[in-house]
Amino acid sequence: MIKIILVDDQIMVRTGIRRLLEEIVDFSVIAEVSSGEEALVLARDHQPDCMLMDVSLPGIGALEATRRMLRVNPDLAVIGLGVQSDGPYPLHMLSAGACGYLSKACSARELFNAVRSVVQGHRYVSGDVARRMVVAGVDARRTPVDELSRRELEVLVMVSQAQTQHEIAESLCVSPKTVSTYRTRICRKLGVNTDVELVHIALRYGLIELRS
């Protein structure tokens, strides 16, 4: 039996994915949570085989959550789920240790194949995501967010989610001064000055989602 945990802050998304997975006799959704912090606890206490995780999570975010979970459960297979198939998240998630990345627009069959594949020790990336990653590797027309480091990307997402400097510092285990330095670098690289502009960029490139 493949033990799966769902991580998404939108309950309707979790419900839809759970219903799909429960159609497969050897899949067992043992829990569903809404944040990376909760996922960390479950990864340690329940030893799931696979974690399906939204990449636009609030709090510590998907990248930091993935790194921390793999430190406590190295055998865990993490699959990132994103709304958009382009942007910097697929590569950053794989670099953080995830075994796969799926577009939320993928078919049920592809979802099932991805879970089975990563649990068997393979990597799995949605076809449309993989094609865009290949194109991005040979295309000089990179987006501004591609120039951000993994940590800068995390800080950008957290700022765009209206987290305070102290909240970000606590989540990432760094000082508020370090967070301020990251924010300055991000603004310089993106050519903006305000948090509102940062939010617009995060929305444009699919780093955060509009929540109802």
C-alpha positions as CSV (number, residue, x, y, z in Angstrom):
1,M,0.0,0.0,0.0
2,I,1.4,3.4,-1.0
3,K,0.8,5.9,1.8
4,I,0.2,9.5,0.5
5,I,-0.2,12.8,2.3
6,L,-1.8,15.8,0.5
7,V,-0.5,19.3,1.2
8,D,-2.6,22.3,-0.1
9,D,-4.2,25.2,1.6
10,Q,-7.3,24.9,-0.6
11,I,-9.6,22.3,0.8
12,M,-11.5,21.9,-2.5
13,V,-8.2,21.0,-4.3
14,R,-7.3,18.5,-1.6
15,T,-10.8,17.0,-1.8
16,G,-10.6,16.6,-5.6
17,I,-7.2,15.0,-5.5
18,R,-8.2,12.7,-2.7
19,R,-11.2,11.4,-4.6
20,L,-9.0,10.6,-7.6
21,L,-6.4,8.8,-5.5
22,E,-9.0,6.8,-3.6
23,E,-10.1,5.1,-6.9
24,I,-6.8,3.2,-6.8
25,V,-6.8,0.2,-4.5
26,D,-3.2,0.3,-3.5
27,F,-3.2,4.1,-2.8
28,S,-4.0,5.2,0.7
29,V,-4.4,9.0,1.5
30,I,-3.4,8.9,5.2
31,A,-3.7,12.6,5.8
32,E,-4.3,16.0,4.3
33,V,-2.9,19.3,5.6
34,S,-2.8,23.0,4.6
35,S,0.8,24.1,5.4
36,G,4.4,23.0,5.1
37,E,4.7,23.2,8.9
38,E,2.0,20.6,9.3
39,A,3.5,18.5,6.6
40,L,6.8,18.4,8.4
41,V,5.2,16.9,11.5
42,L,3.4,14.2,9.5
43,A,6.5,13.4,7.5
44,R,8.3,12.6,10.7
45,D,5.5,10.9,12.6
46,H,3.7,8.9,9.9
47,Q,6.5,8.0,7.4
48,P,4.5,8.4,4.2
49,D,5.7,7.1,0.9
50,C,4.7,10.1,-1.1
51,M,3.9,13.8,-0.4
52,L,1.8,15.7,-3.0
53,M,2.5,19.3,-2.2
54,D,1.3,22.6,-3.6
55,V,4.2,24.8,-4.5
56,S,2.4,28.0,-3.5
57,L,2.0,27.2,0.2
58,P,1.8,29.9,2.8
59,G,4.2,29.8,5.8
60,I,7.6,28.3,5.2
61,G,6.7,27.4,1.6
62,A,7.2,24.3,-0.5
63,L,10.9,24.6,-1.1
64,E,11.9,25.0,2.6
65,A,9.4,22.3,3.6
66,T,10.8,19.9,1.1
67,R,14.3,20.4,2.3
68,R,13.4,19.9,5.9
69,M,11.2,16.9,5.3
70,L,13.9,15.1,3.5
71,R,16.3,15.7,6.4
72,V,13.9,13.8,8.7
73,N,12.6,11.3,6.1
74,P,15.2,10.8,3.3
75,D,13.1,8.1,1.6
76,L,10.1,10.4,1.2
77,A,9.1,11.0,-2.4
78,V,7.9,14.6,-2.8
79,I,5.9,15.7,-5.9
80,G,5.3,19.5,-6.4
81,L,2.0,20.6,-7.8
82,G,1.7,23.9,-9.6
83,V,-0.9,25.9,-11.5
84,Q,1.5,26.9,-14.2
85,S,3.8,24.7,-16.1
86,D,6.5,27.3,-16.7
87,G,8.4,29.6,-14.3
88,P,11.2,28.8,-11.9
89,Y,9.4,26.4,-9.5
90,P,9.9,23.0,-11.3
91,L,13.7,23.3,-11.3
92,H,13.9,24.7,-7.8
93,M,11.7,22.0,-6.4
94,L,13.8,19.3,-8.0
95,S,17.0,21.0,-6.7
96,A,15.4,21.0,-3.2
97,G,15.1,17.3,-3.4
98,A,11.6,16.7,-4.9
99,C,11.3,13.6,-7.1
100,G,8.6,15.0,-9.3
101,Y,6.6,18.0,-10.5
102,L,3.1,18.0,-12.0
103,S,0.9,20.7,-13.4
104,K,-2.4,20.8,-11.6
105,A,-4.0,20.5,-15.1
106,C,-2.5,17.0,-15.6
107,S,-4.8,14.1,-16.2
108,A,-5.7,11.5,-13.5
109,R,-3.7,8.9,-15.3
110,E,-0.6,11.0,-15.2
111,L,-1.1,11.7,-11.5
112,F,-1.3,8.0,-10.8
113,N,1.7,7.2,-13.0
114,A,3.7,10.0,-11.2
115,V,3.0,8.6,-7.8
116,R,4.0,5.1,-8.7
117,S,7.1,6.3,-10.5
118,V,8.5,8.4,-7.7
119,V,7.8,5.7,-5.1
120,Q,9.8,3.3,-7.2
121,G,12.8,5.7,-7.0
122,H,12.4,7.5,-10.4
123,R,11.8,11.1,-11.2
124,Y,8.6,12.2,-12.9
125,V,7.9,15.6,-14.5
126,S,4.7,16.4,-16.4
127,G,5.2,16.4,-20.2
128,D,4.3,20.0,-20.6
129,V,6.6,21.1,-17.7
130,A,9.5,19.0,-19.1
131,R,9.1,20.5,-22.5
132,R,9.2,24.0,-21.1
133,M,12.2,23.2,-18.9
134,V,14.1,22.0,-22.0
135,V,13.1,25.1,-24.0
136,A,14.1,27.4,-21.1
137,G,17.5,25.7,-21.1
138,V,18.2,26.7,-24.6
139,D,16.2,29.9,-24.9
140,A,18.0,33.2,-24.0
141,R,14.6,34.9,-23.3
142,R,14.7,34.2,-19.6
143,T,12.2,35.8,-17.2
144,P,13.3,38.1,-14.4
145,V,12.4,35.6,-11.7
146,D,14.8,33.1,-13.3
147,E,17.6,35.3,-12.0
148,L,16.7,34.8,-8.4
149,S,18.4,32.3,-6.1
150,R,16.4,29.7,-4.4
151,R,16.4,31.6,-1.2
152,E,15.5,34.9,-2.9
153,L,12.6,33.1,-4.6
154,E,11.3,31.9,-1.2
155,V,11.5,35.4,0.3
156,L,9.7,36.9,-2.7
157,V,6.9,34.4,-2.3
158,M,6.6,35.1,1.4
159,V,6.6,38.9,0.9
160,S,3.9,38.5,-1.7
161,Q,1.8,36.5,0.7
162,A,1.9,39.5,3.1
163,Q,4.2,37.9,5.7
164,T,6.1,40.3,7.8
165,Q,9.9,40.5,7.9
166,H,9.9,38.9,11.4
167,E,7.6,36.1,10.3
168,I,9.8,35.4,7.3
169,A,12.9,35.4,9.5
170,E,11.3,33.0,11.9
171,S,10.2,30.6,9.2
172,L,13.5,30.5,7.5
173,C,15.6,30.5,10.7
174,V,17.5,33.7,9.7
175,S,17.7,37.2,11.1
176,P,15.3,40.0,10.1
177,K,18.3,41.9,8.8
178,T,19.1,39.0,6.5
179,V,15.5,39.0,5.2
180,S,15.8,42.8,4.6
181,T,19.0,42.1,2.6
182,Y,17.3,39.5,0.5
183,R,14.4,41.8,-0.2
184,T,16.8,44.5,-1.4
185,R,18.5,42.1,-3.7
186,I,15.2,40.9,-5.1
187,C,14.0,44.4,-5.8
188,R,17.2,45.3,-7.5
189,K,17.2,42.2,-9.7
190,L,13.5,42.7,-10.6
191,G,13.8,46.4,-11.1
192,V,11.0,47.3,-8.6
193,N,10.7,49.2,-5.3
194,T,7.5,48.3,-3.5
195,D,5.8,45.2,-2.1
196,V,2.8,45.8,-4.4
197,E,5.1,45.5,-7.4
198,L,6.5,42.3,-6.0
199,V,3.0,40.9,-5.6
200,H,2.2,41.7,-9.3
201,I,5.4,39.9,-10.4
202,A,4.7,36.9,-8.2
203,L,1.2,36.6,-9.7
204,R,2.4,37.1,-13.2
205,Y,4.9,34.3,-13.1
206,G,2.7,31.9,-11.1
207,L,4.6,32.0,-7.8
208,I,1.5,32.6,-5.8
209,E,-2.2,32.1,-6.6
210,L,-5.2,34.3,-6.0
211,R,-7.2,32.7,-3.1
212,S,-10.9,32.9,-2.9
